[in-house]
């Protein structure tokens, strides 16, 4: 597929980690505020709302760490599989948010942007895989030259 906009997987991971960090900051802030309110009203202890928001913040922190670890992977087939699953995750979040609560415009737009950038990166990665199949590595070129000299 020939796409004029080229997005490398590394940049898709950076965008996904940036958007996940926005979600992390939001949920961590909401958990902290809910904890303070619950502490003032009821004393010590954890509320279900506080623990759920803290759990969502923890999940977003885990995703941020994973996105930075995905950058280190050099195999294009593995990156393709990872980008597919990231695209499925962001697009399913996008669709679920539209269905359940259309008032969350910021979350919907951020997850839609992340899904779109991952989709573009996935198409560019398919082109990179095709180019890699059609090219020879340095070792293959060296071995072919050695083989040509023997005849």
Backbone bond lengths (Angstrom), bond angles and torsions (degrees), N, CA, C in turn:
res aa  C-N    CA-C-N  psi(-1)  N-CA   C-N-CA  omega(-1)  CA-C   N-CA-C  phi
1 X - - - 1.447 - - 1.525 108.22 -
2 X 1.282 117.42 128.26 1.459 121.22 179.52 1.525 109.71 -95.62
3 X 1.314 114.62 109.58 1.459 121.40 178.28 1.513 107.46 -112.98
4 X 1.315 116.50 134.43 1.461 120.14 -178.62 1.522 112.24 -74.20
5 X 1.322 116.52 -28.87 1.465 121.05 177.98 1.522 107.50 -92.31
6 X 1.321 116.43 121.47 1.466 121.40 179.13 1.528 109.31 -105.53
7 X 1.307 115.62 121.51 1.461 121.67 176.98 1.527 106.87 -122.71
8 X 1.310 116.47 113.98 1.456 120.59 177.61 1.524 109.68 -72.59
9 X 1.336 117.04 154.04 1.471 119.32 -179.97 1.523 113.31 -57.97
10 X 1.334 116.56 -31.76 1.463 120.17 179.71 1.524 110.65 -59.78
11 X 1.330 116.50 -41.99 1.462 120.06 -179.39 1.528 111.53 -72.26
12 X 1.322 116.72 -31.94 1.471 119.55 175.68 1.532 110.16 -65.73
13 X 1.337 116.10 -37.96 1.460 119.22 177.06 1.526 110.97 -67.24
14 X 1.336 116.87 -38.96 1.466 119.78 177.56 1.525 111.36 -63.43
15 X 1.324 116.92 -42.69 1.467 120.45 178.65 1.525 110.25 -64.44
16 X 1.325 116.81 -43.58 1.464 120.18 179.69 1.523 111.15 -64.28
17 X 1.323 117.07 -39.90 1.466 118.54 178.62 1.527 111.26 -70.22
18 X 1.325 117.98 -33.57 1.463 120.56 176.24 1.522 112.02 -65.10
19 X 1.322 115.84 -43.86 1.463 119.66 179.27 1.532 110.39 -68.74
20 X 1.330 116.80 -38.61 1.468 119.62 176.22 1.524 111.09 -65.22
21 X 1.332 117.47 -32.24 1.467 119.19 177.36 1.523 111.59 -71.22
22 X 1.327 117.21 -31.88 1.467 119.78 173.83 1.524 109.75 -64.48
23 X 1.338 116.15 -44.31 1.464 119.90 176.99 1.529 110.79 -63.17
24 X 1.345 117.24 -40.09 1.461 121.26 178.54 1.525 111.05 -60.26
25 X 1.320 116.76 -47.65 1.469 119.95 -179.58 1.523 111.06 -61.85
26 X 1.323 117.11 -40.99 1.463 121.01 180.00 1.529 111.08 -63.02
27 X 1.342 116.12 -50.13 1.466 118.60 -177.33 1.526 112.18 -70.39
28 X 1.320 118.32 -33.16 1.462 120.37 176.98 1.522 110.07 -67.31
29 X 1.328 117.33 -41.57 1.458 121.09 177.01 1.526 110.89 -62.55
30 X 1.341 116.45 -47.15 1.462 119.88 179.95 1.527 111.52 -62.95
31 X 1.340 117.46 -38.08 1.464 120.37 178.49 1.517 110.84 -66.56
32 X 1.331 117.15 -40.88 1.458 120.95 179.80 1.533 111.02 -65.09
33 X 1.313 116.84 -44.42 1.472 120.51 179.11 1.527 110.68 -65.19
34 X 1.335 117.20 -43.07 1.461 120.10 178.63 1.525 111.09 -64.50
35 X 1.334 117.23 -35.18 1.465 120.34 177.22 1.522 110.96 -65.87
36 X 1.327 116.56 -43.80 1.463 119.64 179.26 1.527 111.67 -63.77
37 X 1.308 116.80 -41.64 1.466 120.59 178.71 1.523 110.49 -64.90
38 X 1.338 117.04 -44.16 1.459 120.56 179.92 1.527 111.32 -65.12
39 X 1.328 116.33 -36.98 1.465 120.24 179.09 1.528 110.98 -66.56
40 X 1.333 117.49 -39.07 1.461 120.71 179.34 1.526 111.69 -70.40
41 X 1.319 116.69 -37.45 1.458 119.24 -177.11 1.521 113.49 -80.25
42 X 1.330 116.99 -43.31 1.458 120.07 -170.80 1.517 114.16 -118.18
43 X 1.297 118.86 -0.57 1.463 120.24 -176.78 1.518 110.53 88.94
44 X 1.314 115.21 -151.58 1.459 119.00 -178.11 1.524 111.29 -74.57
45 X 1.328 114.65 168.07 1.454 120.07 179.01 1.517 111.09 116.47
46 X 1.308 113.97 167.96 1.461 120.31 -179.30 1.520 109.61 -113.51
47 X 1.278 114.66 141.44 1.449 122.25 175.52 1.524 108.01 -98.25
48 X 1.313 115.82 159.61 1.463 120.28 177.90 1.524 110.32 -64.26
49 X 1.300 117.61 -39.79 1.462 121.94 179.51 1.523 111.20 -62.00
50 X 1.312 116.55 -42.01 1.469 121.12 179.31 1.520 110.29 -64.82
51 X 1.327 116.33 -46.24 1.465 119.42 -177.32 1.529 111.60 -68.35
52 X 1.327 118.21 -35.22 1.465 119.94 177.81 1.525 111.42 -66.98
53 X 1.311 116.63 -42.92 1.475 119.14 178.75 1.520 110.95 -67.48
54 X 1.315 117.35 -37.41 1.469 119.98 176.79 1.526 110.66 -67.30
55 X 1.320 117.29 -36.28 1.461 120.51 177.41 1.527 110.93 -66.36
56 X 1.322 117.27 -40.51 1.473 120.07 176.42 1.526 111.21 -64.12
57 X 1.323 116.72 -38.84 1.467 119.83 176.38 1.524 110.34 -64.99
58 X 1.310 117.37 -39.34 1.463 120.98 177.30 1.516 112.81 -64.77
59 X 1.328 116.23 -39.78 1.470 120.34 177.10 1.519 110.47 -64.48
60 X 1.324 117.01 -41.34 1.468 119.69 177.87 1.527 111.49 -65.23
61 X 1.327 117.70 -36.53 1.460 120.46 177.06 1.531 110.53 -65.41
62 X 1.327 116.58 -40.54 1.458 120.71 176.48 1.529 111.12 -62.75
63 X 1.317 117.12 -41.17 1.465 120.58 177.57 1.529 112.12 -63.75
64 X 1.319 116.82 -39.11 1.468 120.36 178.17 1.525 110.01 -61.35
65 X 1.324 116.55 -44.74 1.458 120.75 178.78 1.533 110.48 -63.17
66 X 1.325 116.71 -42.08 1.464 120.31 178.88 1.531 111.82 -63.38
67 X 1.320 117.47 -41.50 1.466 119.85 179.99 1.527 110.84 -61.78
68 X 1.321 117.22 -38.86 1.458 119.34 178.01 1.535 111.45 -70.84
69 X 1.312 117.60 -29.40 1.459 119.91 175.66 1.519 111.62 -73.13
70 X 1.322 117.26 -31.53 1.462 120.76 179.08 1.526 112.14 -66.36
71 X 1.315 117.19 -24.91 1.465 120.75 -179.86 1.527 110.26 -63.40
72 X 1.315 117.84 -30.70 1.459 122.33 -176.64 1.525 113.71 -73.79
73 X 1.313 118.37 -14.75 1.459 121.67 -177.13 1.526 109.32 -76.17
74 X 1.326 116.33 128.77 1.467 121.25 -177.42 1.523 113.44 -100.87
75 X 1.325 118.55 -20.84 1.458 122.12 -177.88 1.529 110.04 -70.68
76 X 1.333 116.12 124.97 1.470 119.86 -175.26 1.525 112.43 -71.13
77 X 1.327 117.76 -33.85 1.469 119.44 178.23 1.525 111.25 -66.57
78 X 1.318 116.47 -39.20 1.466 120.11 177.87 1.522 110.53 -66.73
79 X 1.325 116.71 -41.01 1.465 120.00 177.69 1.521 110.99 -63.63
80 X 1.334 116.23 -35.50 1.465 119.31 177.82 1.521 111.07 -63.87
81 X 1.324 116.64 -42.61 1.462 120.45 178.17 1.531 110.78 -64.59
82 X 1.325 116.29 -42.78 1.462 120.70 179.65 1.526 110.77 -64.62
83 X 1.335 117.00 -43.92 1.470 119.99 179.66 1.522 111.92 -64.97
84 X 1.329 116.56 -35.99 1.465 118.78 176.00 1.525 110.89 -61.15
85 X 1.331 116.06 -46.85 1.466 118.42 -178.22 1.528 111.99 -68.35
86 X 1.330 117.46 -35.35 1.464 119.68 175.93 1.526 110.29 -65.97
87 X 1.335 117.03 -41.04 1.461 120.47 177.28 1.525 110.74 -62.11
88 X 1.324 117.23 -43.15 1.465 120.50 178.79 1.525 110.20 -62.69
89 X 1.328 117.04 -40.31 1.464 120.29 179.24 1.515 112.81 -64.42
90 X 1.339 116.81 -49.06 1.475 119.65 -179.13 1.522 111.59 -66.87
91 X 1.342 117.21 -40.61 1.465 118.21 -178.36 1.528 111.38 -71.16
92 X 1.331 117.83 -34.63 1.466 118.42 176.68 1.523 110.89 -68.42
93 X 1.337 117.11 -37.25 1.467 119.68 174.25 1.527 110.56 -62.40
94 X 1.316 116.75 -41.56 1.464 122.37 177.92 1.528 111.14 -59.04
95 X 1.318 116.79 -48.12 1.472 121.20 -178.14 1.527 111.12 -68.53
96 X 1.325 116.81 -42.49 1.473 120.25 -179.60 1.523 111.09 -63.67
97 X 1.336 116.39 -40.80 1.462 119.00 178.54 1.525 111.74 -65.46
98 X 1.310 117.12 -37.53 1.473 119.64 177.33 1.524 110.22 -64.13
99 X 1.319 116.96 -42.02 1.469 120.83 -177.39 1.535 111.11 -70.83
100 X 1.340 116.90 -47.53 1.459 119.80 -173.08 1.521 114.04 -79.01
101 X 1.333 116.92 -46.43 1.457 119.07 -175.73 1.529 108.82 -147.97
102 X 1.304 115.83 97.56 1.466 120.64 -178.27 1.524 112.25 -76.64
103 X 1.319 118.31 -4.56 1.462 121.08 179.96 1.528 112.82 -78.49
104 X 1.315 117.07 -15.12 1.464 121.31 -178.95 1.531 109.63 -84.79
105 X 1.307 116.05 68.71 1.461 122.34 -173.84 1.524 111.16 -61.71
106 X 1.332 117.79 -41.95 1.462 120.58 -176.90 1.525 111.47 -65.81
107 X 1.322 117.22 -44.09 1.458 120.41 178.56 1.519 111.16 -65.32
108 X 1.313 116.31 -41.09 1.456 120.51 179.70 1.524 110.85 -64.15
109 X 1.325 116.52 -45.34 1.462 118.99 -178.60 1.530 111.43 -68.64
110 X 1.325 118.31 -40.19 1.467 120.05 178.81 1.524 112.15 -65.45
111 X 1.323 117.04 -42.42 1.464 118.45 178.50 1.524 111.07 -69.69
112 X 1.330 118.36 -33.13 1.462 120.92 175.62 1.517 112.01 -66.55
113 X 1.324 116.97 -40.64 1.470 120.98 177.71 1.524 109.88 -63.88
114 X 1.318 117.39 -44.04 1.462 120.77 179.66 1.524 111.24 -63.33
115 X 1.332 117.04 -41.43 1.463 120.05 178.82 1.523 110.71 -65.20
116 X 1.325 117.88 -41.10 1.460 122.02 -179.05 1.528 111.38 -65.59
117 X 1.323 117.06 -43.41 1.469 120.32 179.82 1.522 110.63 -67.40
118 X 1.318 117.82 -38.18 1.458 119.74 176.75 1.525 111.62 -67.48
119 X 1.321 118.09 -33.72 1.456 121.07 176.95 1.527 110.92 -67.16
120 X 1.319 117.17 -43.68 1.466 120.44 177.10 1.527 110.35 -62.60
121 X 1.313 116.25 -42.56 1.463 120.16 178.66 1.526 111.32 -64.31
122 X 1.312 117.22 -35.36 1.466 121.30 177.69 1.524 110.60 -64.88
123 X 1.327 117.67 -42.78 1.463 120.75 177.54 1.529 111.28 -65.42
124 X 1.330 117.42 -39.83 1.469 120.47 177.62 1.518 110.81 -66.80
125 X 1.315 117.16 -34.29 1.453 120.85 178.90 1.523 111.26 -68.24
126 X 1.316 117.43 -34.75 1.463 120.66 175.68 1.531 109.69 -62.44
127 X 1.330 117.09 -40.74 1.464 120.56 176.57 1.527 111.11 -64.59
128 X 1.325 117.46 -40.24 1.467 120.88 178.24 1.524 111.63 -64.28
129 X 1.321 117.04 -37.53 1.466 121.05 178.14 1.523 110.10 -65.59
130 X 1.325 117.27 -41.23 1.470 120.31 177.57 1.520 111.47 -64.34
131 X 1.326 117.57 -40.15 1.465 120.99 177.63 1.526 111.01 -65.70
132 X 1.326 116.97 -38.12 1.462 120.48 -179.61 1.520 111.25 -66.86
133 X 1.313 117.28 -36.08 1.468 120.56 178.71 1.523 111.18 -66.51
134 X 1.319 117.64 -32.17 1.458 121.34 -176.38 1.521 113.47 -88.18
135 X 1.303 118.41 -2.75 1.459 120.62 -178.93 1.524 110.40 -111.89
136 X 1.323 115.07 155.75 1.454 121.44 178.49 1.527 110.01 -100.88
137 X 1.322 116.04 147.15 1.452 120.07 175.88 1.530 109.29 -81.19
138 X 1.313 116.70 169.48 1.465 121.07 -179.92 1.524 111.36 -63.27
139 X 1.301 116.39 -37.55 1.467 120.14 179.93 1.526 110.53 -67.71
140 X 1.325 117.40 -39.96 1.467 120.01 177.88 1.525 111.32 -65.26
141 X 1.315 117.56 -38.85 1.460 121.33 177.97 1.526 109.88 -65.02
142 X 1.320 116.90 -42.23 1.462 121.43 179.02 1.524 110.84 -62.01
143 X 1.342 116.45 -45.15 1.463 120.00 -179.95 1.523 111.87 -65.89
144 X 1.318 117.95 -36.77 1.470 121.19 177.08 1.526 111.16 -66.60
145 X 1.330 116.85 -37.65 1.470 119.89 177.73 1.522 110.77 -67.89
146 X 1.332 116.92 -38.91 1.453 120.05 176.64 1.526 111.17 -64.10
147 X 1.321 116.18 -40.12 1.452 121.40 179.44 1.533 110.44 -66.95
148 X 1.313 117.88 -37.49 1.464 120.97 179.43 1.512 111.08 -68.96
149 X 1.305 119.14 -32.79 1.462 121.59 179.43 1.515 113.01 -72.50
150 X 1.328 118.67 -23.60 1.466 121.99 -179.05 1.514 112.02 -73.93
151 X 1.300 120.11 -24.97 1.472 121.98 -176.31 1.458 112.83 -84.56
